[in-house]
Amino acid sequence: MVGIGFLCGIYLTARRAKKEGVDPDRILDMGVYLMLAAIIGSRLLYVLTTLPDFIKNPLEFFAIWRGGLVFYGGVIAALPIGIWYMRKYKLPVWRTADIAAPYVALGHAIGRLGCFFAGCCYGAPGSGLFCVTFNDPHSLAPLGIALYATQLMESIGDLVIFIILIILRKYSKLDGQLFWFYMILYSILRFVVEFFRGDEVRGVYFGGFISTSQIIAVFLFGASLSMLWTHRSRQNAYLRQKGRHE
């Protein structure tokens, strides 16, 4: 499902890029680099949060079919690779980021379904409409206990973000605006969903009150808000300067 999500996101980004005058072949090529960087980065962050287990058995690093991909690690690794590629081939960085943002959210929504099917990234014990019980012995989740379906919560949330970004795309006038809106919306979603997570490998601090992903989400939210404001101010200043010369 992660692979399907990647392919779907890359394909739709390339198709949209063609409509906006950006070379779709370069987008497809960049997608391969980003996919590799995201998988390695997401795995590395997972390994760092569960380092003692991997010190005992280093070869487990490659066993990604057993779960253990942290989305934020993928973002941290893919961003510099994407910027490097776009600058190397002279793609418009912020416009390309805006083109990709909605489809990253859609691809992530699809990938999270894989988490649900595998049972990883499971929720804390609970009851009610948003809970599910895993019974398959191959599942990575605890069996026979009603757990919050955090995988589906995040998948639905990512789908909502995708729809919001598609709507905002019609009104966005500044390059880069849509991308930073995506980062802000996802950081909020992840921060909230983490309160319902039950897997200990995600790393918890302050007596289990906050997780590694929530700490990253707080920094990401602040950085994205700052970048959105700074980017908007710079672009407005450029437009004012351009207007004076005209």
Salt bridges, closest charged atoms under 4 A:
GLU20 OE2 - ARG16 NE 2.94
GLU60 OE2 - ARG66 NH1 2.62
ASP136 OD1 - HIS138 ND1 3.20
GLU154 OE2 - HIS108 NE2 3.56
GLU154 OE2 - ARG112 NE 3.27
GLU154 OE2 - ARG190 NH1 3.98
ASP158 OD2 - HIS108 ND1 3.26
GLU194 OE2 - ARG190 NE 2.90
GLU194 OE2 - ARG197 NH1 3.25
GLU194 OE1 - ARG202 NH1 2.77
ASP199 OD1 - ARG197 NE 2.88
ASP199 OD1 - ARG202 NE 3.92
